Amino acid sequence: MTTTHSSPGEVTRLLHRACAGDRQCFDQLVPIVYEELRRLARTHLRSERQGHSLRPTDLVHETYLRMVVQAEARPRDRAHFFALASQAMRRILVDHARRHAAKKRPGVHGKIALADTNQLGDERDLAVIEIEEALCRLAELSERQARVVELRYFGGLTVEEAAMVLEVSEATVARDWRAARAWLYRELTRARSV
């Protein structure tokens, strides 16, 4: 697929028109954002297990399908679009990890004991699930901090871009980022020691 370079303003303009119902604009948008979506997919897949069956192109296409199908996904601008795309990619990878873990241990649903990780063959599926569960617990305590982690860690957004998406100051995002990382580190370390 060929890529077209454009300004963030052009992406935002096309997004507004696509959200208003102009499907041709969404089709024009894809070539413009495709390479950045592939970069985002590669970032997500970098922390996945070896031999992962999803490739960056597969993840981008699955994300595209989910975003097109979700009528409520109405990005306000370029940063918000990539935040939504990153969120969709994370959900796809978590679903994939859960299916992979379930195949390794048929009949077992719910949490997987850390002692059973040798039966999974690769601990990365478990790590993806643990991070997802910890992020959900963080969201119960602070929705905004969880969103900051989503945007910064999974989405690769800068502090400035995350602040625009969340409509808060850069200082607030930086503070939430520090607090969320510390909380997640404690939570994941505690879960591993159990």
N, C-alpha and C positions, 0 to 999 in steps of 0.2 A: 504494500500500500504506500503510495507516495504521501509525503507530508507537506503541509503548507505552513509557513511561518506567518504568524499574525500577532497583533497586539492583544494584550489582555482585554482592552476595550472592545475589540471586534468579537472576541469569544463571548463576552458578557452580552453584547448586542444580539448575537445569534441565539444565545440561551434564552433571552427575553422573548424573542420572536418564536422560538421553538416551544416555550412554555405557554405561549398564547395560542398555540394550536397549529403553527406553521411547521408541518413535518419536514418540509424541504430544508428548513434551516437546521434541523437536527442532523439531516444527512450531510449538509455542508460543514457542520461542526466536527463530525467524526474525523475526517482527514486532518483537520487542524490540531486536534488534541490527541490523536492516536499515539504518536511517539511518546508524549508525556505520560499517557496511560500505560504504555509498555514499560516505561522507566519505573512508574509506580508499582506495576505488577512485579517487575524484577526485584524491587525493594522488598515487597511482601514475601516473595518466594525465597529470598536469600536466607531467611531464618527457618525455612521448612526443611524437612528430612530429605536425605539423599534419595534419589530415585522417585521423587514426587511425580505423580502422573500428570499434574497440571503444568503447563508451560506458560510463559508470560502472555503469548497470543491467546491461548485458551482462556486465561483469566480475564483478559481484556474483553474478549467476546462475551463471556458469561456475565461480566459486569455490565456491558452495554445492554444485553438482553434484560437484565434485572432492572436497570435504570429506565429503559423504555417502557417496560411493563408497569412499573410503579408510577401510577398517575400522581401520587402525592409528592414524588421527588421533583421539586421545582427549584432548581438552583437559582440563586439571586445573582451570582456573578461567577467569574472564573474560579476563585478560591473556594467558593461554596460547592461548585461543581466537582472539583477534585476532592474535596472533603467527603462528599456523598459517594464518589467513585471509590475512594479508599475504604469507606465504611462498608460498601457492598463487597469489595474484595476481601476484607477481613471476615465478613459473614460467610462468604463462599469458602474460604480456607478453613474456617472453624467447622462448617458443615462437612467439608471433605475430611478433615481430621477425625471428626466423630464417626463418620461412616467407616473410615479406615480402621479406627480402633475397634469398632463394633465387629468388623470382619475378623479381626484377630482374636476376639473373645466373644463368640456368638452366644446369645442368650443373656448376656450381662448388659444391663442398661444403667445409666446414671454415672456416678463417679467411678473412676478407676483408681484402685489403690496403687500408691507409689511402689509398693513391694512387687507389684505385678508388671512393672515396666519391662522386665526382661522378656516377658511373653509377648510384648508388643513389637519386639524386634527393633524399634527405634523410638527413642523417648521424645522426639520432636512433636509427634502428634499430641502426646500428653501435655507437653509444654504449651502448645497452642491452646488446648482446652483449658489448662490451668490459668493462663493469662486472660482468656476470655471470661472465665468465671470470676477471677479477681477484679477485672475491669467492671463486670456487672455489679459486684459488691461495692466497688468504689462509687459507681453511679448512684447507688442507694444513699450513700453518704454525701456525695457532691457530684451532681450531674455535670456541672461545668468542668470540674477537674477531669472527669472521665472523658469528656469531649475534647479537652486539651490534649490528653494522651492520644486519643484517636487521631486527632488532626496532626499533632507533631510527630509521634512515633510511627504510626501506621500510614499517615497521609504524607509525611515528609514536608509539611507546611512549615514555614518560618514562623517565628513569634509574631511578626507583623501580619502575615496572612491569616494566622489563627485568630488574632485579635479582630481582624476585619470580619471573618466568618461569624465569630461569637458576639460581635458588636460590643467589645469591652476594650479596655486599654491594654497596651503591650505589657505594662507593668503587672497588670492582673494576670495575663497569660503566663508571664515569666514566674510569678509567685505560685500560681496553680500548678505549673509544670514541675517546679521544685517539690512542692508538697505531694503531688500525685506520685512522682517517681519514688520519693521516700516511703510513702504509704505502700505502694506496690512492692517495693523491695522487701519491706518488713513482712508483708502478707505472703509473698511467694516464698521467702526464706522460712517463715513459720510453717507453711504448708509442706515444704520439703522435709522439715525436721520431724514431722509427725509420722 
